[in-house]
């Protein structure tokens, strides 16, 4: 889609350098994608810590206290 935009030339040049874009169109597209991504991140942050009575989730699985399984005979290395 074609649009006519008034963009400061220095700002566009700095944006192209910052994001490594080859063209002005790429720089604008990358900037818009970053803006949309940031807005989605900000919306998701609104839910952080909203459930007050939640229990902490364990981060690691508890391993049972058992012997490690032995390797099958076909997998053993010859000495």
Secondary structure, 3 states (H helix, E strand, C coil): CCCCCCCCHHHHHHHHHHHCCCCHHHHHHHHHHHHHHHHHHHHHHCCCCCCCCCCCCCCCCCCCCCCCCCCCHHHCCCC
